Amino acid sequence: MTLLGQHDPQDLVAFGAEGDRTALDLRRDMARLAAALPEASPGSHVFVVSRHDGYALLAATLAAWARGHAVALCADQTRSSILEIRERPEVVAMLHDTLSGAELRVGEVLAKTTAAPPVETRPGDVTFFRHGRAWPCPWEALLAEATALLGLFPADRPRVAATVPLTHRFSLVSGALRALLRGGALGRGRAADAQATEWLCAPPLLQDLPPGGLVFCALGEAPPGPAEALGPRLVDLYCDASRGVTEWRRPGHDSRWRTLDGALCPHDDPEGVQTRALLERPGVLDAAVLDPEPLRALVVLDGTPGDLPGGSQTRPVDRIPRDPYGRLDRVAALRLFGQRPDGRPLQTEVVWGAERRTEDAHHFDLEVPRDYAWYDGHFPGYPVMSGVVQLHEVVLPCVRRAHPELGALQRLSQVKFLGRIRPGDAVEVRLSGDGDPLRFELRVDDRVCAAGRMYFECPPTDGAAE
């Protein structure tokens, strides 16, 4: 089987509200994008980012392969992850459809380049990234997964609507590659659902699908309600970035998981095996493994904890942090273990300095650590200390040191955040008043960054106590 080998020039490869595209269109767009890319070198990657249009990602991926590059795909597509991958030494270019202003935006390249020499449609390798982790995947493994799925679920020119972006291995294999290998087409936008014959979904997106056709679900098991409504149409796939699609089941026929025969990576990934082992233990309602060796995991218990492996590294929680697709949010999970995404300890405390009292105020000096954890995600490339953090982590500790007699905080008034507090800043906190109200200011280099009034529950006077 070869990519586009089953398509005549006028056969559709994409359909939907954003415009139909034929195999001829795809070959032309692929050639124009390839002409904008640099020459390949050993290990070179083109980073492909598409948040809106699967066709743009498909054309960019084929263009990178045609030039001899591997492709880098980012599953979570957060701004911080995109910036991190873009700076990796093996990434020589980025093809994207974002509004970042970076070079090689797919639409702009196609608009500027009216024609380009034809290029060969050839496959290549992919490296999948998620939350700072990388999983290289050779073309042979992707092809084996897609071919195995075609053997189980044959399709003739399927029209596939994917609500999971093609940056996910599940969607790239089960949607794009499986469709292209059988002369099919990909949907563009949600409006494509009405024209689709198959759907790719994550569990939260299984509602209100049109009737007819198979529904492939991954990134978590289908909830009982939608699973019952979809019946024999539903196919659950077990897939992760490191091993790919390894198991399948059809809940409407048989709830047992079956190995995807023919896939190059058998389902022996340590995280999956140990997660299932935890779920089989009495009292465990949910589980997620961060690292298999030594074991580090999160578990949700029914209130009767049993003998769990891993000692202190198996941590009970009320809820396992997951993304909208039902997968473990590794960044949030690492925070529960006091770690940043790069493995360094979270720095959650400011560095306190001198404390002094003047006639009308208390003064506190402190320094904000350059790796202060509360800046994570707020915002990449432009760190801003949020107002909640300023009040809870900076102002209130000063209040408790200066006025331990005050009760609970009752309310705030006239609060203004006037300037940015950055990592590494030396901050002065000034407190004045008696708690009804207590006035505060945060200053950096004599510049007022925040100010306001706080009202506390005051201790009873001697007369009131009597």
Rosetta blueprint (number, residue, H / E / L):
1 M L
2 T L
3 L L
4 L L
5 G L
6 Q L
7 H L
8 D L
9 P L
10 Q L
11 D L
12 L E
13 V E
14 A E
15 F E
16 G E
17 A L
18 E L
19 G L
20 D L
21 R E
22 T E
23 A H
24 L H
25 D H
26 L H
27 R H
28 R H
29 D H
30 M H
31 A H
32 R H
33 L H
34 A H
35 A H
36 A L
37 L L
38 P L
39 E L
40 A L
41 S L
42 P L
43 G L
44 S L
45 H E
46 V E
47 F E
48 V E
49 V E
50 S L
51 R L
52 H L
53 D L
54 G H
55 Y H
56 A H
57 L H
58 L H
59 A H
60 A H
61 T H
62 L H
63 A H
64 A H
65 W H
66 A H
67 R L
68 G L
69 H L
70 A E
71 V E
72 A E
73 L E
74 C E
75 A L
76 D L
77 Q L
78 T L
79 R H
80 S H
81 S H
82 I H
83 L H
84 E H
85 I H
86 R H
87 E L
88 R L
89 P L
90 E L
91 V E
92 V E
93 A E
94 M E
95 L E
96 H E
97 D L
98 T L
99 L L
100 S L
101 G L
102 A L
103 E L
104 L L
105 R E
106 V H
107 G H
108 E H
109 V H
110 L H
111 A H
112 K H
113 T L
114 T L
115 A L
116 A L
117 P L
118 P L
119 V L
120 E L
121 T L
122 R L
123 P L
124 G L
125 D L
126 V E
127 T E
128 F E
129 F E
130 R E
131 H L
132 G L
133 R E
134 A E
135 W E
136 P E
137 C E
138 P L
139 W H
140 E H
141 A H
142 L H
143 L H
144 A H
145 E H
146 A H
147 T H
148 A H
149 L H
150 L H
151 G H
152 L H
153 F L
154 P L
155 A L
156 D L
157 R L
158 P L
159 R E
160 V E
161 A E
162 A E
163 T L
164 V L
165 P L
166 L L
167 T L
168 H L
169 R H
170 F H
171 S H
172 L H
173 V H
174 S H
175 G H
176 A H
177 L H
178 R H
179 A H
180 L H
181 L H
182 R L
183 G L
184 G L
185 A E
186 L E
187 G E
188 R E
189 G L
190 R H
191 A H
192 A H
193 D H
194 A H
195 Q H
196 A L
197 T L
198 E E
199 W E
200 L E
201 C E
202 A L
203 P H
204 P H
205 L H
206 L L
207 Q L
208 D L
209 L L
210 P L
211 P L
212 G L
213 G L
214 L E
215 V E
216 F E
217 C E
218 A L
219 L L
220 G L
221 E L
222 A L
223 P L
224 P H
225 G H
226 P H
227 A H
228 E H
229 A H
230 L H
231 G H
232 P H
233 R H
234 L E
235 V E
236 D E
237 L E
238 Y E
239 C E
240 D E
241 A L
242 S L
243 R L
244 G E
245 V E
246 T E
247 E E
248 W E
249 R E
250 R E
251 P L
252 G L
253 H L
254 D E
255 S E
256 R E
257 W E
258 R E
259 T E
260 L L
261 D L
262 G L
263 A L
264 L L
265 C L
266 P L
267 H L
268 D L
269 D L
270 P H
271 E H
272 G H
273 V H
274 Q H
275 T H
276 R H
277 A H
278 L H
279 L H
280 E L
281 R L
282 P L
283 G L
284 V E
285 L E
286 D E
287 A E
288 A E
289 V E
290 L E
291 D E
292 P E
293 E L
294 P L
295 L E
296 R E
297 A E
298 L E
299 V E
300 V E
301 L E
302 D L
303 G L
304 T L
305 P L
306 G L
307 D L
308 L L
309 P L
310 G L
311 G H
312 S H
313 Q H
314 T E
315 R E
316 P E
317 V L
318 D L
319 R L
320 I L
321 P L
322 R E
323 D L
324 P L
325 Y L
326 G L
327 R L
328 L E
329 D L
330 R H
331 V H
332 A H
333 A H
334 L H
335 R H
336 L H
337 F L
338 G L
339 Q E
340 R L
341 P L
342 D L
343 G L
344 R L
345 P E
346 L L
347 Q E
348 T L
349 E L
350 V L
351 V E
352 W E
353 G E
354 A E
355 E E
356 R E
357 R E
358 T L
359 E L
360 D L
361 A L
362 H E
363 H E
364 F E
365 D E
366 L E
367 E E
368 V L
369 P L
370 R L
371 D L
372 Y E
373 A H
374 W H
375 Y H
376 D L
377 G L
378 H L
379 F L
380 P L
381 G L
382 Y L
383 P L
384 V L
385 M L
386 S L
387 G H
388 V H
389 V H
390 Q H
391 L H
392 H H
393 E H
394 V H
395 V H
396 L H
397 P H
398 C H
399 V H
400 R H
401 R H
402 A H
403 H L
404 P L
405 E L
406 L L
407 G L
408 A L
409 L E
410 Q E
411 R E
412 L E
413 S E
414 Q E
415 V E
416 K E
417 F E
418 L L
419 G L
420 R L
421 I L
422 R L
423 P L
424 G L
425 D L
426 A E
427 V E
428 E E
429 V E
430 R E
431 L E
432 S E
433 G E
434 D L
435 G L
436 D L
437 P L
438 L E
439 R E
440 F E
441 E E
442 L E
443 R E
444 V E
445 D L
446 D L
447 R E
448 V E
449 C E
450 A E
451 A E
452 G E
453 R E
454 M E
455 Y E
456 F E
457 E L
458 C L
459 P L
460 P L
461 T L
462 D H
463 G H
464 A H
465 A H
466 E L
